[in-house]
Amino acid sequence: MSDGLALLESVGHFVRNRSVLPRDPGQNLALSLALSGVAFLLTVIVGHPYIQWLRRHGIGKKIRIEGPEGHLVKLGTPTMGGFMITVPVIVLTVFFNLLGRLSMLLPLGVLIGTAVLGAIDDRLSLVGATRMGLSARFKMIWLLLFSIVAAVILYGPLGLHSIYIPFVGKFDIGAVYLPIAVLAIAGTANAVNLTDGLDTLAGGTAAVAFTAYGIIAFLQGQIQVVTFCFTMVGSVLGFLWYNAHPAQVFMGDTGSLALGASLATAALMTGQWLLLPIIGIVFVAEALSVMLQVAYFKLTNGKRLFRMTPLHHHFELLGWSETQITLRFWLVGMMAGLLGMALALA
């Protein structure tokens, strides 16, 4: 714990002794990486007492009976672990990434709003609750509202309304940008939410995606987005310390909705949002598997395209172990992240 406090104090000293944040790219990157380390340490330090608090208050996850039978052992595992990710990021962003960087109020607001929405959903899906959370329609309405507000801010005050096409260039698409931004934020939030079904799966793949966009932002000189992305990475990795199989805590919708929405917001702020389906290929595959399953089920009067969706459940029923699935999905996510960064350079 003393190491974490010492590192936090050094970062604070670094910022307090400057009237403005450093202009040197190397110093800016150093600060971003330092905050990532601080986020990791803070999450690990507060993780254990927070999980014990969740257990004492009976905040355990209810498991859907239609899921794989092997998941029944997870019944009662503490949930709402997403606060372990979002709270350190919020604190560090407020203290170290807002000075002269007021644009960071946008991803911060998206993070807070979606985390609160997810927490309400998690609270209604605990063991002993009579419901399985908020209705899909209610959640989608609120996600769309958050997404619309974010899209308007991106388009208006931040002046973002362009598309970057690899090997071709940048083009202004005007107001068409607005529905695209709404779809990107709400869609990514839902996709990460669907991915959060195995220990470390959503967290690991999200950390890879945030790293990719942090590097893209650095290449653009957007150090505020770099800092936000790397702070998210550190906090997510700290959460994974406790989410490693067998998980001591689940992030729940508190974490998954916030991760997805803030990832899309960061991608939009870099202007490289066209690469989001590539960098987040695992999230796309998970969401697409659900949509295809539903469509195929309706068209064929009850037949199934996959054994079970989202996609990770299909591989579970094929006999892959939970750790095999998560590690292989991580590898796919890493390669997709590298491809996305390569295309951003193009």
Secondary structure as UniProt FT lines:
FT   HELIX           2..16
FT   HELIX           25..56
FT   TURN            57..58
FT   STRAND          60..61
FT   TURN            65..66
FT   HELIX           69..74
FT   TURN            75..76
FT   HELIX           82..96
FT   TURN            99..100
FT   HELIX           102..104
FT   HELIX           105..123
FT   TURN            124..125
FT   TURN            127..128
FT   HELIX           136..155
FT   TURN            156..158
FT   STRAND          162..165
FT   TURN            166..168
FT   STRAND          169..172
FT   HELIX           174..176
FT   HELIX           177..195
FT   TURN            196..197
FT   TURN            199..200
FT   HELIX           201..220
FT   HELIX           223..243
FT   HELIX           252..270
FT   HELIX           273..275
FT   HELIX           276..279
FT   HELIX           281..299
FT   TURN            300..301
FT   HELIX           311..317
FT   TURN            318..319
FT   HELIX           322..345
//
